[in-house]
Amino acid sequence: MYDKIILYGLKFGLMDARGIKKSYDDGFARKFIVFTSHSPVGSAKKLLTEMPYCEVKITSHPLKDAKSYKKEHKDAYLLQLDDFGERGINRDFD
């Protein structure tokens, strides 16, 4: 189990939120930090209110800020949203 997972990407949607919830429930990590350019909306935003272990940070430079955060937290795992959860699985079949 990781202490923190740092995710980054341009947008954060319902598929990403569900992936984080499943990973948390499976014991993959204790906390998830997401760096994204756009605020979550709709169902993703609603699901995030039920996930106190997930923190979303809105930034104009998700990758740069995620890497900076990673430098401060050596025990964290850095991963792109496109390669994580359901979105990552769906991309494998494209």
C-alpha positions as CSV (number, residue, x, y, z in Angstrom):
1,M,0.0,0.0,0.0
2,Y,1.2,3.5,-0.9
3,D,0.9,6.4,1.5
4,K,0.1,8.8,-1.3
5,I,-0.7,8.6,-5.0
6,I,-0.1,11.8,-7.0
7,L,-2.1,11.9,-10.3
8,Y,-2.0,14.6,-13.0
9,G,-3.9,15.3,-16.1
10,L,-5.8,18.0,-18.0
11,K,-9.3,17.0,-16.9
12,F,-10.8,15.0,-14.0
13,G,-14.0,13.2,-14.7
14,L,-16.4,10.5,-13.3
15,M,-14.3,7.7,-14.6
16,D,-11.2,9.0,-12.8
17,A,-13.2,9.5,-9.5
18,R,-14.5,5.9,-9.7
19,G,-11.0,4.6,-10.4
20,I,-9.7,6.4,-7.3
21,K,-12.6,5.1,-5.2
22,K,-12.0,1.5,-6.3
23,S,-8.2,1.8,-5.7
24,Y,-8.8,3.2,-2.2
25,D,-11.3,0.4,-1.4
26,D,-8.8,-2.2,-2.7
27,G,-6.2,-0.8,-0.4
28,F,-3.9,0.7,-3.1
29,A,-3.2,3.9,-1.2
30,R,-4.3,6.0,1.8
31,K,-4.5,9.3,0.0
32,F,-4.8,10.6,-3.5
33,I,-3.7,14.0,-4.7
34,V,-4.9,15.1,-8.2
35,F,-3.4,17.9,-10.2
36,T,-5.6,19.0,-13.1
37,S,-6.3,22.1,-15.2
38,H,-10.1,22.0,-15.0
39,S,-12.4,21.8,-12.0
40,P,-14.4,18.6,-11.8
41,V,-18.1,19.0,-12.6
42,G,-21.3,17.0,-12.4
43,S,-21.2,13.4,-11.1
44,A,-17.4,13.6,-10.5
45,K,-17.7,16.6,-8.3
46,K,-20.5,14.9,-6.3
47,L,-18.6,11.7,-5.9
48,L,-15.5,13.7,-4.6
49,T,-17.6,15.0,-1.7
50,E,-17.9,11.4,-0.5
51,M,-14.1,10.8,-0.8
52,P,-12.2,12.6,2.0
53,Y,-9.1,10.7,1.0
54,C,-8.9,12.5,-2.4
55,E,-7.7,16.1,-2.9
56,V,-8.0,17.9,-6.2
57,K,-5.7,20.8,-6.9
58,I,-6.5,23.1,-9.9
59,T,-3.4,24.4,-11.7
60,S,-2.4,25.6,-15.1
61,H,0.6,23.3,-15.0
62,P,-0.5,19.9,-13.7
63,L,2.6,17.9,-14.5
64,K,5.1,20.6,-13.3
65,D,3.2,21.0,-10.0
66,A,2.7,17.2,-9.5
67,K,6.5,16.7,-9.9
68,S,7.2,19.5,-7.4
69,Y,4.8,17.9,-4.9
70,K,6.5,14.6,-5.5
71,K,9.9,16.1,-4.6
72,E,8.5,17.1,-1.2
73,H,6.9,13.7,-0.6
74,K,9.4,11.0,-1.4
75,D,7.1,8.2,-0.3
76,A,4.5,9.2,-3.0
77,Y,3.9,7.5,-6.3
78,L,3.4,9.7,-9.4
79,L,1.1,8.6,-12.2
80,Q,-0.7,10.2,-15.2
81,L,-4.5,10.1,-15.0
82,D,-4.6,8.7,-18.6
83,D,-2.8,5.6,-17.3
84,F,-4.8,5.1,-14.1
85,G,-8.0,3.2,-13.3
86,E,-10.8,2.7,-15.8
87,R,-9.4,5.3,-18.2
88,G,-6.1,3.5,-18.4
89,I,-7.8,0.1,-18.9
90,N,-10.0,1.5,-21.7
91,R,-7.0,3.0,-23.5
92,D,-5.3,-0.4,-23.6
93,F,-8.0,-1.6,-26.0
94,D,-7.9,1.4,-28.4
